[in-house]
Amino acid sequence: MSDSETPARLYLITPPALEPADFAPRLTAALDGGDVACLQLRLKDVSDDVIRRACEVLLPIAQKREVAFILNDRPDLAKEMGCDGTHVGQSDMGYAEARRLLGPDKIVGVTCHDSRHLAMDAAEAGADYVAFGAFYATTTKPSKYRPEPELLYWWNEIMTVPSVAIGGITAENCAPLVEAGADFLAVVTAVWNHPKGPGEAVAEFNRAIAAATLPAV
């Protein structure tokens, strides 16, 4: 079991399509359901104005609750809209350019799939976190990569840069990732499609994280 001084925290990712006004109450319920560290706005195949509108509606909800608001793929819009940071994939804008756009004080996270090499490069360049996955099968963003929890153990042994585990994570299957030392669990479907609503989903995740985390000794 994990002996980390700080247990894993939730990193929520929005559905890939949403109407901001309709989604706002669901987001509020999720963030009020328990501890959440980050919210990533991840909208696919939409215009810049759609992203701007979503930021205008959703960013204040997150920041009021001291939840970091991360914009996927778009460091330029993250800067324009006052987001707390951005997340870039291997096929998106590179880390260095994202950092140049956002400056030293914003969050820049990097997708590293199952690659130790990519993670080391990102960390050494200055990334605020590295994201590994997909650990489990997922329909949200299908992935050919399938790392084992051992990757998280290895990372924690050699690096202090936080790790994010992503891909098909639920309250029922997250324990091995928490025990392996993941700093954040990135979740989508398990929260937004929960039969009892996103608030109860977040509460369930927090209970599961607590159960899989030993107190520091």
C-alpha positions as MATLAB code, in Angstrom:
seq = 'MSDSETPARLYLITPPALEPADFAPRLTAALDGGDVACLQLRLKDVSDDVIRRACEVLLPIAQKREVAFILNDRPDLAKEMGCDGTHVGQSDMGYAEARRLLGPDKIVGVTCHDSRHLAMDAAEAGADYVAFGAFYATTTKPSKYRPEPELLYWWNEIMTVPSVAIGGITAENCAPLVEAGADFLAVVTAVWNHPKGPGEAVAEFNRAIAAATLPAV';
ca = [
       0.000    0.000    0.000;
       1.059    3.565   -0.545;
       3.103    5.220    2.172;
       3.101    8.573    0.413;
       2.785   11.582    2.704;
      -0.048   12.863    0.521;
      -2.684   10.563   -0.922;
      -3.683   10.618   -4.560;
      -6.118   13.330   -5.590;
      -8.711   13.513   -8.330;
      -7.987   15.184  -11.656;
     -11.336   15.555  -13.408;
     -11.538   15.809  -17.190;
     -14.682   17.139  -18.836;
     -16.653   15.162  -21.413;
     -15.406   15.884  -24.953;
     -18.673   17.653  -25.784;
     -20.803   19.770  -23.483;
     -23.070   22.806  -23.331;
     -21.547   25.060  -20.665;
     -24.759   26.306  -19.044;
     -26.175   22.780  -18.808;
     -22.875   21.340  -17.580;
     -22.275   23.981  -14.899;
     -24.600   22.424  -12.268;
     -23.042   19.010  -12.844;
     -19.574   20.469  -12.401;
     -20.657   22.249   -9.243;
     -22.050   18.991   -7.850;
     -18.815   17.144   -8.671;
     -16.550   19.722   -7.072;
     -18.762   19.922   -4.002;
     -18.747   16.126   -3.664;
     -15.254   15.915   -2.202;
     -11.600   16.696   -2.777;
     -10.688   17.522   -6.386;
      -7.297   18.933   -7.349;
      -7.745   19.811  -11.019;
     -10.317   20.162  -13.741;
      -9.203   19.813  -17.346;
     -11.454   21.283  -20.022;
     -11.104   18.906  -22.950;
     -13.364   19.778  -25.871;
     -12.779   18.131  -29.229;
     -13.431   19.481  -32.726;
     -14.908   22.795  -31.620;
     -14.153   26.418  -32.479;
     -12.026   28.723  -30.380;
     -15.137   30.680  -29.445;
     -16.787   27.535  -28.080;
     -13.729   26.950  -25.896;
     -13.759   30.571  -24.774;
     -17.415   30.368  -23.803;
     -16.860   27.170  -21.852;
     -13.960   28.797  -19.998;
     -16.057   31.835  -19.168;
     -18.772   29.692  -17.600;
     -16.782   26.885  -15.981;
     -13.483   28.458  -14.915;
     -15.037   30.593  -12.133;
     -16.781   27.528  -10.693;
     -13.455   25.718  -10.386;
     -11.347   28.630   -9.205;
     -13.906   29.620   -6.555;
     -13.294   26.180   -5.047;
      -9.502   26.416   -5.447;
      -9.536   23.716   -8.111;
      -6.913   24.305  -10.809;
      -8.468   24.854  -14.239;
      -6.392   23.257  -17.013;
      -7.106   23.695  -20.719;
      -6.259   20.758  -22.953;
      -4.085   21.273  -26.058;
      -4.368   25.062  -26.214;
      -1.739   27.029  -24.275;
      -2.614   30.134  -26.272;
      -6.250   30.107  -25.177;
      -5.243   29.089  -21.656;
      -3.245   32.284  -21.409;
      -5.960   34.407  -22.991;
      -8.703   33.085  -20.698;
      -6.741   33.167  -17.451;
      -6.597   29.408  -16.946;
      -4.259   27.927  -14.362;
      -2.395   25.936  -16.967;
      -2.486   23.620  -19.948;
      -2.001   19.973  -20.834;
      -0.188   18.981  -24.014;
       0.003   15.592  -25.714;
       2.838   14.176  -27.756;
       1.118   15.257  -30.981;
       0.196   18.726  -29.692;
       2.322   21.821  -29.216;
       5.596   20.891  -27.529;
       6.306   21.522  -23.873;
       8.885   24.248  -24.530;
       6.515   26.334  -26.647;
       3.667   25.859  -24.161;
       5.925   27.037  -21.353;
       7.077   30.012  -23.399;
       3.478   31.060  -23.977;
       2.317   30.605  -20.397;
       5.379   31.663  -18.447;
       6.999   30.074  -15.409;
       4.091   30.288  -12.976;
       1.406   28.322  -14.816;
       0.906   24.558  -14.860;
       2.106   22.646  -17.915;
       1.487   18.897  -17.935;
       2.600   16.412  -20.572;
       1.199   13.117  -21.850;
       3.852   10.384  -21.695;
       1.790    7.247  -22.487;
       3.809    4.299  -21.145;
       7.229    5.779  -21.902;
       9.902    6.257  -19.271;
      11.968    8.150  -21.812;
       9.222   10.659  -22.631;
       8.509   11.159  -18.939;
      12.156   11.775  -18.094;
      12.482   14.254  -20.945;
       9.347   16.119  -19.858;
      10.386   16.251  -16.225;
      13.885   17.415  -17.024;
      12.465   20.133  -19.274;
      10.372   21.430  -16.382;
       6.922   19.870  -16.751;
       4.715   20.236  -13.684;
       3.409   16.693  -14.056;
       3.647   13.697  -16.374;
       0.592   11.651  -17.358;
       0.768    7.894  -17.890;
      -1.944    5.700  -19.426;
      -4.260    4.257  -20.382;
      -4.001    1.894  -17.415;
      -7.358    0.291  -18.159;
      -9.540   -0.057  -21.231;
     -11.351    3.164  -22.061;
     -13.811    4.326  -24.690;
     -13.338    8.014  -23.871;
      -9.939    8.226  -25.537;
      -8.905    4.766  -26.785;
      -5.200    4.106  -26.377;
      -2.800    1.502  -27.684;
      -0.646    2.096  -24.603;
      -1.256   -0.005  -21.489;
       1.300    0.670  -18.748;
       1.400   -1.397  -15.570;
       1.234    0.126  -12.065;
       4.922   -0.763  -11.729;
       5.661    2.263  -13.895;
       4.289    4.484  -11.138;
       6.404    2.730   -8.496;
       9.487    3.273  -10.626;
       8.668    6.928  -11.227;
       8.199    7.665   -7.543;
      11.498    6.026   -6.696;
      13.530    8.308   -8.941;
      11.547   11.525   -9.500;
       9.683   14.157   -7.499;
       7.644   15.461  -10.460;
       4.014   14.387   -9.861;
       2.423   11.620  -11.896;
      -1.101   11.438  -13.283;
      -2.669    8.055  -14.008;
      -5.352    8.020  -16.685;
      -7.510    5.592  -18.622;
     -10.614    3.699  -17.565;
     -10.117    4.455  -13.865;
     -13.045    3.830  -11.511;
     -13.529    3.858   -7.761;
     -13.508    0.060   -7.962;
     -10.212   -0.364   -9.836;
      -8.153    2.619   -8.655;
      -6.534    0.966   -5.617;
      -3.496   -0.501   -7.448;
      -2.700    2.926   -8.897;
      -3.051    4.652   -5.541;
      -0.890    1.982   -3.927;
       1.710    2.409   -6.671;
       1.986    6.096   -5.797;
       0.003    7.959   -8.446;
      -0.267   11.574   -7.345;
      -3.430   12.177   -9.365;
      -6.156    9.998  -10.866;
      -7.578   11.442  -14.076;
     -11.194   10.424  -14.547;
     -13.954   11.160  -17.031;
     -16.753    8.626  -17.550;
     -16.679    7.220  -14.015;
     -17.682   10.638  -12.687;
     -19.934   12.182  -15.325;
     -21.839    8.957  -16.104;
     -22.219    7.779  -12.517;
     -25.794    6.571  -11.908;
     -26.022    8.561   -8.662;
     -24.546   11.710  -10.155;
     -21.103   13.322  -10.241;
     -21.150   14.430   -6.614;
     -21.588   10.894   -5.342;
     -18.963    9.698   -7.838;
     -16.379   12.090   -6.415;
     -17.292   11.034   -2.880;
     -16.853    7.366   -3.838;
     -13.451    8.064   -5.381;
     -12.291    9.873   -2.269;
     -13.392    6.976   -0.085;
     -11.610    4.518   -2.365;
      -8.416    6.606   -2.329;
      -8.490    6.829    1.453;
      -8.988    3.075    1.757;
      -5.973    2.405   -0.470;
      -3.675    4.834    1.320;
      -1.776    4.013    4.494;
      -0.988    6.876    6.873;
       2.601    8.037    6.731;
       4.770    6.486    9.442;
];
